[in-house]
């Protein structure tokens, strides 16, 4: 594929992952964008398009990265080896830094996670809140941020995006809740919503995350270089367990509980979460995305719209499964 100096080039690691697949499709739908997608398996993005080049490679093996990056490209790092050790993920990150420096890229956007804040008990978390990861995953993600930031100095622009719990069609967030609502005990589900009802869910729609990544890819250098941004839908008061549970229950099951939902006080819920050893035991905690909005980011996809799309996706899959079973009978 011939690269043009007038067309932006996006090189994406982790392109076969949940966010990566959707990001590739969104980018190629934009006229003029050229996408180079790195994935461990051939044809992993399942997308054939003249503006997409898929490179089979592994960040743990630097020899496989030849030809992936090009000068002045924007790198979007979505890679993380969930089955790899922390040490393997850090080595892969260092290999990415070496490749970015050698190729003289323009900007690297790293999609991290709000899990780097760990069990911080502040009610409002922003980019200035201290990070105290309480899991190996959160600690590794924080180290990756530090390696990427340090490696960028004097070489290329760097920005970190920290999304909260990303949900959307085909994603893992909310999948257990949906399974419990469809197949679990209604009594247990009722007790669960009474206990957890007031807890903030810290969800963020997949489409919002993708829009934020593209926004940061196109933003002026002075506003992004060396900066960290949180992305969440926590500004919406409905981003709590009771609202989300009720929406999914009514949308997927077309029924509600016979008894009214009770609300357990925050103090009791906090003690319960602490006893369970949860990473966050502050049920009121929200993540503040105002820094990104002040930079000019605006996305119209609301939490309710995102939940509606998720319900529609599950309903379609339920109908497909039913039709397949019926036709095969």
Secondary structure, DSSP 8 states (H G I E B T S, - for coil): ----TTS-EEEEESTTSHHHHHHHHHHHTSTT-EEEEEESSTTTT----TTEEEEE-BTTBGGGGTTT--TT-EEEE----TTS-HHHHHHHHHHHHHHHHHHT-SEEEEE--GGGGTT---SEE-TTS-----SHHHHHHHHHHHHHHHHHTTTSEEEEEEE-EEE-TT-STTHHHHHHHHHS-HHHHHHHHHHHTTSB--EEEHHHHHHHHHHHHHS-HHHHTTEEEEE-STTSTT-BHHHHHHHHHHHHHS---SS------HHHHHHHHHHTT-S---TT-EE--HHHHHTT------HHHHHHHHHHHHHHHHHHHHHHHHHH-
